[in-house]
Amino acid sequence: HVQLVESGGGSVQPGGSLRLTCIFSGSTDCIAWFRQRPGMDRERVARIVPDGGSISVAEFARPRFTITQDNAKNTVYLQMNGVKPEDTAMYYCAAVRPGGFCSTKPAVYDYWGQGTQVTVS
C-alpha cells in the first residue's frame, strides 16, 4: 500500500513560481502529478519512475514545470515556474502498485493523495 501526502499549493501571481511536494511511503514503480481544472478532466502533468528512472513532462507544462525526486526523503517535487492563470487547478500526486506502469490515464493509478490547490491570479 502506498500513501501520498501533497503540500505546497497556494495562491500565486501569473509568472510566479511554486514547488509542490509529494511525500510517499511504500513501494511503487511510478509516481505522477495530475491536475484537475474546474469543469475539466484530470490530466497528467508529469511522472517519474522512482530511484533514478525516467521522467516525462506533459507538453503543455514544458519547459515551465519540472519533476524531481529526493530518494533519501521519499519525496517527489513538481517545480512550477512561469505559472499562468490556466494552471489554476487541484494538483494530485498518484502512484501505481508495484509491478504497475506509468500512464497518462488516471484510472491506471492505484493510490492518490488528497490534493493541493493552486490558484494563479
ZIPE-V220141 format. One line per field, one symbol per residue. ss: DSSP state (H for helix, E for strand, C for the rest). psi: psi as a letter, one per 20 degrees, with the letter a starting at -180 (. if undefined). burial: I if it has 9 or more other C-alpha atoms within 8 Angstrom, else O. Layout:
ss->???
psi->???
burial->???
This chain:
ss->CCEEEEECCEEECCCCCEEEEEEEECCCCCEEEEEECCCCCEEEEEEECCCCCCEEECHHHCCCEEEEEEHHHCEEEEEECCCCHHHCEEEEEEECCCCCCCCCCHHHCCEECCCEEEEEC
psi->ppqpoqrirapqqpiaqqoqpopqqrpqippqprqoqpjrqpqpgrqqoqljarqppqhiiqjhqqprqohhjlppqopoqlqqhiiprppqpqqqqpiaqqqiphihphqqaiqppppo.
burial->OIIIIIIIIOOIOIOIIIIIIIIIOOOIIIIIIIIIIOOOOIIIIIIIIIOOOOIOIIOOIIOIIIIOIOOOOIIIIIIIIIIIIOIIIIIIIIIIIOOIOIOOOIOIIIIIIOIIIIIIO
